[in-house]
Amino acid sequence: MSEQQFHTDYLSLSGTLYKIAYYMLESEAEAEDAVQEVFLKLWESRDALDGIALPKAYCIRMLKNLCIDRIRKAQHLSFPEQLPEPEPVRPGDEALDAKKRLSNILEAVKALPERHRQVLLLRTVEGLSYEEITERTGINYLTLRVLLSQARAKLKKA
């Protein structure tokens, strides 16, 4: 595939790909990196691209797979090591109920999905404002509020 053909068929899709990546990753920097990575992979395999009948569909599928991989990878980089381990509850202890409740809460926090746990810890443990959390994580304000509300609801059920 020629460079001109590559520009016409693939690089012209950058706006569309960026919107999809931003929707999935909720971060401008992550979205830009994902789109750039897709273009790099496409360029490296440009000789095999002549057989692609639908370049737009091919790029979107490739981008979605890459974004899913990035989300899964980010979920493995989680906060559990930052949470204190619950102390073992000993029978006859004066604060038995309090320790049991604390243990249950810590386990419930560890069981939360990564994004829910992240915003909950930043808001409650670190005491950051919504704006500070948005700046740090790249999660937009409304999504942040929803995630925090969902995390609190899940903890109440636990």
TORZA-115723 format. One record per residue: residue number from 1; residue in one letter; x, y, z of N, C-alpha, C, O in turn. Coordinates in steps of 0.1 Angstrom, whole numbers, plus 5000, padded with zeros to 4 digits. Each point is the difference from the previous one (the first is absolute). Example, Ala and Ser with C-alpha at 12.3 -4.5 7.8 and 13.67 -1.06 7.14 Angstrom:
2
+------+------+------+------+------+-------+-------+-------+------+------+------+------+------+------+
: loti : fiba : n_c1 : n_c2 : n_c3 : ca_c1 : ca_c2 : ca_c3 : c_c1 : c_c2 : c_c3 : o_c1 : o_c2 : o_c3 :
+------+------+------+------+------+-------+-------+-------+------+------+------+------+------+------+
:    1 :    A : 5132 : 4943 : 5078 :  4991 :  5012 :  5000 : 5009 : 5012 : 5000 : 5010 : 5000 : 5007 :
:    2 :    S : 4986 : 5011 : 4986 :  5009 :  5011 :  5000 : 4992 : 5011 : 5008 : 5005 : 5011 : 5001 :
+------+------+------+------+------+-------+-------+-------+------+------+------+------+------+------+
//
This chain:
158
+------+------+------+------+------+-------+-------+-------+------+------+------+------+------+------+
: loti : fiba : n_c1 : n_c2 : n_c3 : ca_c1 : ca_c2 : ca_c3 : c_c1 : c_c2 : c_c3 : o_c1 : o_c2 : o_c3 :
+------+------+------+------+------+-------+-------+-------+------+------+------+------+------+------+
:    1 :    M : 5009 : 4988 : 5000 :  4991 :  5012 :  5000 : 5009 : 5012 : 5000 : 5010 : 5001 : 5007 :
:    2 :    S : 4987 : 5009 : 4985 :  5007 :  5012 :  4999 : 4997 : 5009 : 5012 : 4990 : 4999 : 5006 :
:    3 :    E : 5019 : 5011 : 4996 :  4998 :  5009 :  5011 : 4988 : 5009 : 4998 : 4992 : 5002 : 5009 :
:    4 :    Q : 5006 : 5002 : 4978 :  4988 :  5008 :  4997 : 4987 : 4992 : 5002 : 4990 : 5005 : 5006 :
:    5 :    Q : 5010 : 4982 : 4991 :  4988 :  4992 :  5002 : 4998 : 4998 : 5015 : 4988 : 5000 : 5004 :
:    6 :    F : 5022 : 4998 : 5003 :  4999 :  4999 :  5015 : 4994 : 5012 : 5006 : 4991 : 4999 : 5008 :
:    7 :    H : 5014 : 5013 : 4988 :  4994 :  5013 :  5005 : 4985 : 5001 : 4996 : 4992 : 5004 : 5009 :
:    8 :    T : 5005 : 4992 : 4979 :  4986 :  5001 :  4996 : 4991 : 4990 : 5007 : 4989 : 5004 : 5005 :
:    9 :    D : 5015 : 4984 : 4996 :  4991 :  4989 :  5005 : 5000 : 5000 : 5016 : 4990 : 4996 : 5006 :
:   10 :    Y : 5021 : 5007 : 5000 :  5001 :  4997 :  5014 : 5002 : 5013 : 5009 : 4993 : 5002 : 5009 :
:   11 :    L : 5017 : 5006 : 4987 :  5002 :  5012 :  5008 : 4988 : 5010 : 5001 : 4998 : 5007 : 5009 :
:   12 :    S : 4994 : 4992 : 4980 :  4988 :  5008 :  5000 : 4990 : 4996 : 5011 : 4990 : 5008 : 5002 :
:   13 :    L : 5012 : 4981 : 5004 :  4990 :  4995 :  5010 : 5004 : 5004 : 5014 : 4994 : 4996 : 5010 :
:   14 :    S : 5016 : 5012 : 4991 :  5006 :  5004 :  5014 : 4989 : 5006 : 5009 : 5000 : 4997 : 5012 :
:   15 :    G : 4992 : 5012 : 4983 :  4990 :  5006 :  5008 : 4990 : 4990 : 5006 : 4996 : 5001 : 5012 :
:   16 :    T : 4999 : 4991 : 4979 :  4991 :  4989 :  5004 : 5006 : 4991 : 5011 : 4993 : 4997 : 5010 :
:   17 :    L : 5019 : 4999 : 4987 :  5007 :  4991 :  5009 : 5002 : 5006 : 5014 : 4999 : 4994 : 5010 :
:   18 :    Y : 5005 : 5019 : 4990 :  5002 :  5007 :  5012 : 4987 : 5001 : 5008 : 5001 : 4998 : 5013 :
:   19 :    K : 4988 : 5005 : 4981 :  4987 :  5000 :  5007 : 4997 : 4987 : 5007 : 4996 : 5000 : 5011 :
:   20 :    I : 5006 : 4989 : 4982 :  4997 :  4987 :  5005 : 5010 : 4997 : 5012 : 4995 : 4995 : 5010 :
:   21 :    A : 5017 : 5008 : 4988 :  5010 :  4997 :  5011 : 4997 : 5009 : 5012 : 5001 : 4995 : 5011 :
:   22 :    Y : 4996 : 5017 : 4987 :  4997 :  5009 :  5011 : 4987 : 4995 : 5008 : 5000 : 5000 : 5012 :
:   23 :    Y : 4990 : 4995 : 4980 :  4988 :  4995 :  5006 : 5003 : 4988 : 5009 : 4995 : 4998 : 5011 :
:   24 :    M : 5014 : 4993 : 4984 :  5003 :  4988 :  5007 : 5010 : 5002 : 5012 : 4999 : 4994 : 5010 :
:   25 :    L : 5011 : 5015 : 4988 :  5011 :  5002 :  5010 : 4998 : 5011 : 5009 : 5006 : 5001 : 5011 :
:   26 :    E : 4985 : 5009 : 4985 :  4997 :  5011 :  5008 : 5012 : 5009 : 5004 : 5000 : 5006 : 5011 :
:   27 :    S : 5009 : 4994 : 4980 :  5013 :  5008 :  5003 : 5005 : 5005 : 4986 : 5002 : 4992 : 4991 :
:   28 :    E : 5001 : 5021 : 5008 :  5005 :  5005 :  4988 : 5013 : 4994 : 4996 : 5002 : 4996 : 4989 :
:   29 :    A : 5007 : 5004 : 5021 :  5014 :  4994 :  4998 : 4999 : 4986 : 4996 : 5007 : 4995 : 4991 :
:   30 :    E : 4985 : 4997 : 5016 :  4999 :  4985 :  4997 : 4994 : 4998 : 4986 : 5004 : 4992 : 4993 :
:   31 :    A : 4986 : 5017 : 5004 :  4994 :  4998 :  4986 : 5010 : 5004 : 4989 : 5000 : 4993 : 4990 :
:   32 :    E : 5007 : 5017 : 5012 :  5010 :  5004 :  4990 : 5011 : 4989 : 4999 : 5004 : 4997 : 4988 :
:   33 :    D : 5000 : 4997 : 5023 :  5010 :  4990 :  5000 : 4994 : 4987 : 4992 : 5007 : 4994 : 4992 :
:   34 :    A : 4981 : 5003 : 5011 :  4994 :  4988 :  4994 : 4999 : 5002 : 4985 : 5003 : 4991 : 4992 :
:   35 :    V : 4992 : 5021 : 5003 :  4999 :  5002 :  4986 : 5014 : 5000 : 4993 : 5001 : 4994 : 4990 :
:   36 :    Q : 5009 : 5012 : 5017 :  5013 :  5000 :  4994 : 5005 : 4985 : 5000 : 5007 : 4997 : 4990 :
:   37 :    E : 4991 : 4995 : 5020 :  5004 :  4986 :  4999 : 4994 : 4993 : 4989 : 5006 : 4991 : 4994 :
:   38 :    V : 4981 : 5011 : 5004 :  4993 :  4994 :  4988 : 5006 : 5004 : 4987 : 5003 : 4991 : 4992 :
:   39 :    F : 5000 : 5021 : 5006 :  5006 :  5005 :  4988 : 5014 : 4994 : 4998 : 5004 : 4997 : 4989 :
:   40 :    L : 5003 : 5002 : 5022 :  5014 :  4994 :  4999 : 4999 : 4985 : 4996 : 5008 : 4996 : 4991 :
:   41 :    K : 4983 : 4997 : 5015 :  4998 :  4986 :  4996 : 4995 : 4999 : 4985 : 5005 : 4991 : 4993 :
:   42 :    L : 4987 : 5018 : 5003 :  4995 :  4999 :  4986 : 5012 : 5004 : 4991 : 5001 : 4993 : 4990 :
:   43 :    W : 5007 : 5017 : 5013 :  5011 :  5003 :  4992 : 5010 : 4989 : 4999 : 5005 : 4998 : 4989 :
:   44 :    E : 4998 : 4995 : 5022 :  5009 :  4990 :  5000 : 4995 : 4988 : 4991 : 5009 : 4992 : 4995 :
:   45 :    S : 4978 : 5006 : 5004 :  4995 :  4989 :  4992 : 4993 : 5005 : 4987 : 4991 : 4994 : 4995 :
:   46 :    R : 5014 : 5017 : 5000 :  4993 :  5007 :  4989 : 5000 : 4991 : 4987 : 4991 : 5002 : 4992 :
:   47 :    D : 5019 : 4989 : 5007 :  5000 :  4992 :  4988 : 4988 : 4990 : 4999 : 4996 : 4996 : 4990 :
:   48 :    A : 4999 : 5000 : 5022 :  4989 :  4991 :  5001 : 4986 : 5007 : 5000 : 4990 : 4993 : 4999 :
:   49 :    L : 5010 : 5020 : 5001 :  4988 :  5008 :  5000 : 4992 : 5000 : 4987 : 4989 : 5004 : 4999 :
:   50 :    D : 5018 : 4993 : 4990 :  4993 :  5001 :  4987 : 4988 : 4990 : 4999 : 4991 : 5003 : 4992 :
:   51 :    G : 5010 : 4987 : 5016 :  4989 :  4990 :  4999 : 4988 : 5003 : 5009 : 4990 : 4993 : 5001 :
:   52 :    I : 5011 : 5019 : 5007 :  4989 :  5004 :  5009 : 4989 : 5007 : 4992 : 5002 : 5010 : 4993 :
:   53 :    A : 4986 : 4984 : 5007 :  4989 :  5006 :  4992 : 4994 : 5012 : 5007 : 4996 : 5009 : 4993 :
:   54 :    L : 5003 : 4991 : 5020 :  4994 :  5011 :  5008 : 5010 : 5005 : 5010 : 5000 : 4996 : 5011 :
:   55 :    P : 5008 : 5014 : 4985 :  5010 :  5005 :  5008 : 4995 : 5006 : 5013 : 5006 : 4999 : 5011 :
:   56 :    K : 4982 : 5008 : 4988 :  4995 :  5007 :  5012 : 4996 : 4989 : 5011 : 5003 : 5001 : 5011 :
:   57 :    A : 4990 : 4989 : 4984 :  4995 :  4989 :  5010 : 5013 : 4993 : 5006 : 5000 : 4997 : 5011 :
:   58 :    Y : 5010 : 5001 : 4980 :  5012 :  4993 :  5005 : 5007 : 5008 : 5011 : 5004 : 4995 : 5010 :
:   59 :    C : 4997 : 5018 : 4987 :  5006 :  5009 :  5010 : 4992 : 5001 : 5013 : 5006 : 5000 : 5011 :
:   60 :    I : 4981 : 5001 : 4988 :  4992 :  5001 :  5012 : 5001 : 4988 : 5008 : 5001 : 5000 : 5013 :
:   61 :    R : 4999 : 4988 : 4981 :  5001 :  4987 :  5007 : 5014 : 5000 : 5007 : 5001 : 4995 : 5012 :
:   62 :    M : 5009 : 5008 : 4981 :  5014 :  5000 :  5005 : 5001 : 5010 : 5012 : 5006 : 4996 : 5010 :
:   63 :    L : 4988 : 5016 : 4989 :  5000 :  5009 :  5011 : 4993 : 4995 : 5012 : 5004 : 5001 : 5011 :
:   64 :    K : 4984 : 4994 : 4987 :  4992 :  4995 :  5011 : 5007 : 4989 : 5008 : 5000 : 5000 : 5012 :
:   65 :    N : 5007 : 4991 : 4980 :  5007 :  4989 :  5007 : 5012 : 5006 : 5008 : 5003 : 4995 : 5011 :
:   66 :    L : 5004 : 5015 : 4983 :  5011 :  5006 :  5007 : 4995 : 5007 : 5013 : 5006 : 4999 : 5011 :
:   67 :    C : 4982 : 5008 : 4988 :  4995 :  5007 :  5012 : 4996 : 4990 : 5011 : 5002 : 5003 : 5011 :
:   68 :    I : 4992 : 4986 : 4985 :  4996 :  4990 :  5009 : 5013 : 4995 : 5007 : 4999 : 4997 : 5012 :
:   69 :    D : 5011 : 5000 : 4981 :  5013 :  4996 :  5006 : 5005 : 5010 : 5010 : 5005 : 4996 : 5011 :
:   70 :    R : 4994 : 5016 : 4985 :  5005 :  5011 :  5009 : 4992 : 5001 : 5013 : 5005 : 5001 : 5011 :
:   71 :    I : 4982 : 4997 : 4988 :  4991 :  5000 :  5012 : 5003 : 4989 : 5008 : 5001 : 5001 : 5013 :
:   72 :    R : 5001 : 4987 : 4982 :  5003 :  4988 :  5007 : 5013 : 5001 : 5007 : 5002 : 4996 : 5012 :
:   73 :    K : 5008 : 5010 : 4981 :  5013 :  5002 :  5006 : 4999 : 5009 : 5012 : 5007 : 4998 : 5010 :
:   74 :    A : 4985 : 5013 : 4989 :  4999 :  5010 :  5010 : 4993 : 4994 : 5012 : 5003 : 5004 : 5012 :
:   75 :    Q : 4988 : 4986 : 4986 :  4993 :  4994 :  5011 : 5010 : 4992 : 5009 : 4997 : 4998 : 5012 :
:   76 :    H : 5013 : 4997 : 4982 :  5010 :  4992 :  5008 : 5009 : 5009 : 5008 : 5005 : 4995 : 5010 :
:   77 :    L : 4996 : 5018 : 4987 :  5007 :  5009 :  5008 : 4991 : 5007 : 5009 : 4995 : 5011 : 4998 :
:   78 :    S : 5002 : 4982 : 5013 :  4989 :  5004 :  5009 : 5006 : 5005 : 5013 : 5012 : 4999 : 5003 :
:   79 :    F : 4979 : 5005 : 5006 :  5003 :  5005 :  5013 : 5001 : 4990 : 5012 : 5002 : 5004 : 5011 :
:   80 :    P : 4995 : 4983 : 4987 :  4998 :  4992 :  5012 : 5012 : 5000 : 5009 : 4998 : 4999 : 5013 :
:   81 :    E : 5014 : 5003 : 4982 :  5012 :  5000 :  5009 : 5000 : 5013 : 5009 : 5007 : 5001 : 5010 :
:   82 :    Q : 4985 : 5009 : 4986 :  4999 :  5012 :  5008 : 4990 : 4999 : 5011 : 5001 : 5008 : 5009 :
:   83 :    L : 4990 : 4983 : 4990 :  4990 :  4998 :  5010 : 5006 : 4991 : 5012 : 5007 : 4990 : 4997 :
:   84 :    P : 4991 : 5014 : 5015 :  5005 :  4992 :  5011 : 4993 : 4986 : 5000 : 4988 : 4999 : 4997 :
:   85 :    E : 5019 : 4991 : 5007 :  4994 :  4987 :  5002 : 4992 : 5001 : 5012 : 5004 : 5005 : 5011 :
:   86 :    P : 4984 : 4989 : 4989 :  4992 :  4999 :  5012 : 5006 : 4992 : 5011 : 5006 : 4989 : 4997 :
:   87 :    E : 4994 : 5016 : 5015 :  5005 :  4993 :  5011 : 4992 : 4988 : 5003 : 4987 : 5000 : 4999 :
:   88 :    P : 5019 : 4989 : 5005 :  4992 :  4988 :  5003 : 4992 : 5003 : 5013 : 5004 : 5006 : 5009 :
:   89 :    V : 4983 : 4989 : 4990 :  4991 :  5003 :  5011 : 5002 : 4989 : 5011 : 4999 : 4988 : 4996 :
:   90 :    R : 5003 : 5016 : 5016 :  5002 :  4990 :  5011 : 4987 : 5000 : 5008 : 4995 : 5010 : 5004 :
:   91 :    P : 5000 : 4978 : 4999 :  4989 :  4999 :  5009 : 5003 : 5007 : 5014 : 5011 : 4998 : 5005 :
:   92 :    G : 4979 : 5008 : 5000 :  5001 :  5007 :  5013 : 5007 : 5014 : 4999 : 5001 : 5006 : 5010 :
:   93 :    D : 5002 : 4998 : 4978 :  5006 :  5013 :  4999 : 4989 : 5011 : 5002 : 4988 : 4998 : 4996 :
:   94 :    E : 5015 : 5013 : 5011 :  4990 :  5010 :  5003 : 4994 : 5007 : 4988 : 4989 : 5003 : 5000 :
:   95 :    A : 5020 : 4998 : 4990 :  4995 :  5007 :  4988 : 4997 : 4990 : 4989 : 5003 : 5003 : 4988 :
:   96 :    L : 4991 : 4986 : 5015 :  4998 :  4989 :  4991 : 4991 : 5005 : 4988 : 5003 : 4997 : 4989 :
:   97 :    D : 4986 : 5009 : 5014 :  4991 :  5005 :  4990 : 5006 : 5010 : 4991 : 4999 : 4999 : 4988 :
:   98 :    A : 5009 : 5010 : 5018 :  5006 :  5011 :  4991 : 5011 : 4994 : 4991 : 5000 : 5003 : 4988 :
:   99 :    K : 5008 : 4987 : 5017 :  5010 :  4994 :  4992 : 4993 : 4992 : 4989 : 5005 : 4999 : 4988 :
:  100 :    K : 4984 : 4994 : 5015 :  4993 :  4992 :  4990 : 4995 : 5009 : 4989 : 5001 : 4997 : 4988 :
:  101 :    R : 4993 : 5014 : 5016 :  4995 :  5009 :  4990 : 5011 : 5006 : 4991 : 4998 : 5001 : 4988 :
:  102 :    L : 5013 : 5003 : 5019 :  5011 :  5005 :  4992 : 5006 : 4990 : 4990 : 5003 : 5003 : 4989 :
:  103 :    S : 4998 : 4984 : 5016 :  5004 :  4990 :  4991 : 4991 : 4998 : 4988 : 5004 : 4998 : 4989 :
:  104 :    N : 4983 : 5002 : 5014 :  4990 :  4999 :  4989 : 5001 : 5011 : 4990 : 4999 : 4998 : 4988 :
:  105 :    I : 5003 : 5014 : 5017 :  5001 :  5012 :  4991 : 5013 : 4999 : 4992 : 4999 : 5003 : 4988 :
:  106 :    L : 5012 : 4993 : 5018 :  5012 :  4999 :  4992 : 4999 : 4990 : 4989 : 5005 : 5002 : 4989 :
:  107 :    E : 4989 : 4987 : 5014 :  4998 :  4989 :  4990 : 4991 : 5005 : 4989 : 5002 : 4997 : 4988 :
:  108 :    A : 4987 : 5010 : 5016 :  4991 :  5006 :  4990 : 5007 : 5010 : 4991 : 4998 : 5000 : 4988 :
:  109 :    V : 5011 : 5008 : 5018 :  5007 :  5010 :  4991 : 5010 : 4993 : 4991 : 5001 : 5003 : 4988 :
:  110 :    K : 5005 : 4986 : 5017 :  5009 :  4993 :  4991 : 4993 : 4993 : 4989 : 5005 : 4997 : 4989 :
:  111 :    A : 4982 : 4999 : 5013 :  4992 :  4993 :  4990 : 4994 : 5010 : 4990 : 4995 : 4995 : 4989 :
:  112 :    L : 5006 : 5018 : 5013 :  4994 :  5009 :  4990 : 5008 : 5000 : 4987 : 5012 : 4997 : 5000 :
:  113 :    P : 4982 : 5006 : 4989 :  5008 :  5001 :  4987 : 5010 : 5011 : 5002 : 4998 : 5009 : 5008 :
:  114 :    E : 5013 : 4990 : 4984 :  5011 :  5009 :  5001 : 4996 : 5015 : 5000 : 5005 : 5008 : 5008 :
:  115 :    R : 4987 : 4996 : 4982 :  4997 :  5014 :  4998 : 4992 : 5005 : 5012 : 5002 : 5011 : 5005 :
:  116 :    H : 4989 : 4981 : 5000 :  4992 :  5004 :  5012 : 5009 : 5001 : 5012 : 4999 : 5010 : 5007 :
:  117 :    R : 5010 : 4981 : 4995 :  5009 :  5000 :  5012 : 5009 : 5012 : 4999 : 5002 : 5007 : 5010 :
:  118 :    Q : 5003 : 4996 : 4978 :  5009 :  5011 :  4998 : 4993 : 5013 : 5004 : 5006 : 5008 : 5008 :
:  119 :    V : 4983 : 4995 : 4986 :  4993 :  5013 :  5004 : 4996 : 5001 : 5014 : 5001 : 5010 : 5006 :
:  120 :    L : 4995 : 4978 : 5000 :  4996 :  5000 :  5014 : 5011 : 5003 : 5009 : 4999 : 5008 : 5009 :
:  121 :    L : 5013 : 4986 : 4988 :  5012 :  5003 :  5008 : 5005 : 5014 : 4999 : 5004 : 5006 : 5010 :
:  122 :    L : 4996 : 4999 : 4978 :  5005 :  5014 :  4998 : 4991 : 5010 : 5007 : 5004 : 5010 : 5005 :
:  123 :    R : 4983 : 4987 : 4995 :  4990 :  5009 :  5006 : 5000 : 4999 : 5015 : 5000 : 5010 : 5007 :
:  124 :    T : 4999 : 4978 : 4998 :  4998 :  4998 :  5015 : 5013 : 4999 : 5007 : 5002 : 5006 : 5011 :
:  125 :    V : 5008 : 4987 : 4984 :  5013 :  4998 :  5007 : 5009 : 5012 : 4998 : 5005 : 5006 : 5010 :
:  126 :    E : 4997 : 4998 : 4978 :  5008 :  5012 :  4997 : 4993 : 5013 : 5001 : 5007 : 5010 : 5001 :
:  127 :    G : 4980 : 4990 : 5000 :  4992 :  5012 :  5001 : 5001 : 5010 : 4989 : 4999 : 5012 : 5001 :
:  128 :    L : 5003 : 4983 : 4987 :  5001 :  5008 :  4988 : 4986 : 5005 : 4996 : 4990 : 4993 : 5002 :
:  129 :    S : 5010 : 5019 : 4992 :  4987 :  5005 :  4994 : 4997 : 4993 : 4987 : 5009 : 4994 : 4994 :
:  130 :    Y : 4979 : 5008 : 5001 :  4997 :  4994 :  4987 : 5009 : 5005 : 4989 : 5004 : 4992 : 4991 :
:  131 :    E : 4999 : 5021 : 5009 :  5008 :  5006 :  4990 : 5014 : 4994 : 5001 : 5006 : 4997 : 4989 :
:  132 :    E : 5000 : 5001 : 5023 :  5013 :  4994 :  5001 : 5000 : 4986 : 4995 : 5010 : 4995 : 4994 :
:  133 :    I : 4980 : 4997 : 5009 :  4999 :  4986 :  4996 : 4999 : 5000 : 4985 : 5006 : 4992 : 4993 :
:  134 :    T : 4986 : 5017 : 5001 :  4999 :  5001 :  4985 : 5013 : 5003 : 4994 : 5004 : 4993 : 4990 :
:  135 :    E : 5004 : 5016 : 5016 :  5013 :  5003 :  4994 : 5010 : 4989 : 5001 : 5007 : 4997 : 4991 :
:  136 :    R : 4992 : 4996 : 5021 :  5010 :  4989 :  5002 : 4997 : 4987 : 4991 : 5009 : 4994 : 4995 :
:  137 :    T : 4978 : 5003 : 5004 :  4996 :  4988 :  4993 : 4996 : 5002 : 4986 : 5001 : 4990 : 4992 :
:  138 :    G : 4995 : 5022 : 5004 :  4995 :  5002 :  4987 : 4985 : 4996 : 4998 : 4995 : 5001 : 4989 :
:  139 :    I : 4999 : 4994 : 5021 :  4986 :  4996 :  5000 : 4992 : 5013 : 5000 : 5002 : 5008 : 5009 :
:  140 :    N : 4988 : 4993 : 4982 :  4992 :  5012 :  5000 : 4991 : 5001 : 5012 : 4997 : 4990 : 5007 :
:  141 :    Y : 4999 : 5022 : 4996 :  4993 :  5004 :  5013 : 4988 : 4991 : 5002 : 4998 : 4995 : 5011 :
:  142 :    L : 4993 : 5004 : 4979 :  4988 :  4993 :  5002 : 5002 : 4985 : 5002 : 4994 : 4994 : 5008 :
:  143 :    T : 5016 : 5000 : 4984 :  5003 :  4986 :  5002 : 5006 : 4998 : 5014 : 4996 : 4990 : 5006 :
:  144 :    L : 5012 : 5019 : 4998 :  5006 :  4999 :  5014 : 4989 : 5000 : 5011 : 5000 : 4991 : 5009 :
:  145 :    R : 4990 : 5017 : 4989 :  4989 :  5001 :  5010 : 4992 : 4986 : 5000 : 4996 : 4995 : 5010 :
:  146 :    V : 5002 : 5000 : 4978 :  4992 :  4987 :  4999 : 5008 : 4989 : 5006 : 4995 : 4992 : 5007 :
:  147 :    L : 5018 : 5008 : 4990 :  5009 :  4989 :  5005 : 5000 : 5000 : 5016 : 4999 : 4990 : 5006 :
:  148 :    L : 5002 : 5022 : 4999 :  5001 :  5002 :  5014 : 4986 : 4996 : 5007 : 5000 : 4993 : 5010 :
:  149 :    S : 4990 : 5010 : 4984 :  4986 :  4997 :  5005 : 4998 : 4985 : 4999 : 4995 : 4994 : 5010 :
:  150 :    Q : 5010 : 4999 : 4979 :  4999 :  4986 :  4999 : 5008 : 4993 : 5010 : 4996 : 4990 : 5006 :
:  151 :    A : 5016 : 5015 : 4996 :  5009 :  4994 :  5010 : 4994 : 5001 : 5014 : 5001 : 4990 : 5008 :
:  152 :    R : 4994 : 5021 : 4996 :  4993 :  5001 :  5013 : 4988 : 4991 : 5001 : 4998 : 4994 : 5011 :
:  153 :    A : 4995 : 5005 : 4979 :  4988 :  4991 :  5000 : 5004 : 4985 : 5002 : 4994 : 4993 : 5008 :
:  154 :    K : 5017 : 5003 : 4985 :  5005 :  4987 :  5002 : 5005 : 4997 : 5014 : 4998 : 4989 : 5005 :
:  155 :    L : 5008 : 5021 : 5001 :  5005 :  4999 :  5014 : 4989 : 4999 : 5010 : 5001 : 4993 : 5010 :
:  156 :    K : 4988 : 5014 : 4987 :  4988 :  4999 :  5009 : 4994 : 4987 : 5000 : 4995 : 4995 : 5011 :
:  157 :    K : 5005 : 4998 : 4978 :  4994 :  4987 :  4999 : 5009 : 4989 : 5007 : 4995 : 4990 : 5004 :
:  158 :    A : 5018 : 5013 : 4996 :  5009 :  4990 :  5006 : 4999 : 4999 : 5015 : 5007 : 4992 : 5006 :
+------+------+------+------+------+-------+-------+-------+------+------+------+------+------+------+
//
